[in-house]
Amino acid sequence: MIRVSIVGASGYTGRELIKILLKHPQVKIAYLTSETYKGKRISEVHKSLVGFIDKRFEKLDMAKVAQGSDFIFLALPHGKSQKPVAEFLKRGKKVIDLSADYRLKDKSLYEKWYGIKHSYPRLLKKAVYGLPEIYREEIEKSSLVANPGCYPTGVILGVAPLLAHRLGDGNSIIADAKSGVSGAGRTLDIAYHFSECHENLTAYSVGKHRHIPEIEQELSKISKEKITISFTPHLVPIDRGILSTIYLNLKGKVSFDKIWSLCKEYYRKAPFVRILPKFTFPEVRDVVETNFCEIGLMVDGRTNRIIVITVIDNLVKGASGQAIQNMNLMSGFKEIEGLL
């Protein structure tokens, strides 16, 4: 049994973490912090948790949280996790950061895309990118995991087998992704008001979304060559879920059967990735409130291009569920514990 705390527990990812941890047989929740809702009962903010947890949100006291915790999740806005991560690591705690603060290895890239100075570049080298299907062994040995972004999770898992086997041209990748409104978090913005997003579909951050360098960093590692992609996200009027359609040119003529079999084998030991039967394509509703990523494949023989379609729940496999998956690996638990 380990004692687990969540720093920044009042947002959507915080709520999902609490829900999963309450079902986890190896975990006891220690502290839940929120600067906005300090003093309020958890169930006042997350009303779906009425009757399940009686704690109150507390103001962050790093010494107190560290003393009473074995493991700490940080679900803070970008730029706000840098110092707490460093402090908790100094106190010997295992940490998973759900912000982007430790995902990018290049300090200058982080500062360019996020517009925030990074004060702990040494820890960027120490952090392990928390995609279990790719970095399972490194995650098991790590004390600091940078939980991936939601869009990168869907895109990377979709094309990783093709790049690892050098079947696809990484620099031809075009990723078109559509996300539910919860991907924007609980922060108020006119674009996420009901009357703005209901019965609407819109592209945003076209050509400049902050997840682009994260996707390129990881795909470059997998393919062992520098990769540049085109990525366009869209907001759709659903609560949660992401569907990503990814196109890339094949290197030469490769049969669909070979591609499907290679992808199936690549994820043979990945409990949360499902390669769908041939000529079957995933739907968001099939993964909502689960930690699964479902993948459908098709080869367009006319253009010699492969089309990969992935779906995940942005709040679970795209955030909190994946964080619990990483915690399980870091703590020596079964990878599926609390998630099935």
HELIX and SHEET records of a PDB file:
HELIX    1   1 TYR A   12  LYS A   23  1                                  12    
HELIX    2   2 ILE A   42  VAL A   45  1                                   4    
HELIX    3   3 LYS A   47  LEU A   49  5                                   3    
HELIX    4   4 MET A   62  GLN A   67  1                                   6    
HELIX    5   5 GLN A   82  LYS A   90  1                                   9    
HELIX    6   6 LYS A  107  TYR A  114  1                                   8    
HELIX    7   7 PRO A  121  LYS A  126  1                                   6    
HELIX    8   8 PRO A  132  LYS A  141  1                                  10    
HELIX    9   9 CYS A  150  ALA A  164  1                                  15    
HELIX   10  10 GLY A  170  SER A  172  5                                   3    
HELIX   11  11 VAL A  181  ALA A  184  5                                   4    
HELIX   12  12 ILE A  190  TYR A  192  5                                   3    
HELIX   13  13 PHE A  194  CYS A  197  1                                   4    
HELIX   14  14 ILE A  212  SER A  223  1                                  12    
HELIX   15  15 PHE A  256  TYR A  266  1                                  11    
HELIX   16  16 VAL A  284  ASP A  286  5                                   3    
HELIX   17  17 VAL A  316  SER A  320  3                                   5    
HELIX   18  18 GLY A  321  SER A  331  1                                  11    
SHEET    1   A 6 VAL A  27  THR A  33  0                                        
SHEET    2   A 6 ILE A   2  VAL A   7  1                                        
SHEET    3   A 6 PHE A  71  LEU A  74  1                                        
SHEET    4   A 6 LYS A  94  ASP A  97  1                                        
SHEET    5   A 6 LEU A 144  ALA A 146  1                                        
SHEET    6   A 6 VAL A 128  TYR A 129  1                                        
SHEET    1   B 7 THR A 202  ALA A 203  0                                        
SHEET    2   B 7 SER A 230  LEU A 235 -1                                        
SHEET    3   B 7 ILE A 174  SER A 179  1                                        
SHEET    4   B 7 ILE A 242  ASN A 249 -1                                        
SHEET    5   B 7 ARG A 305  ILE A 312 -1                                        
SHEET    6   B 7 CYS A 293  ASP A 300 -1                                        
SHEET    7   B 7 VAL A 273  ILE A 275  1                                        
END                                                                             
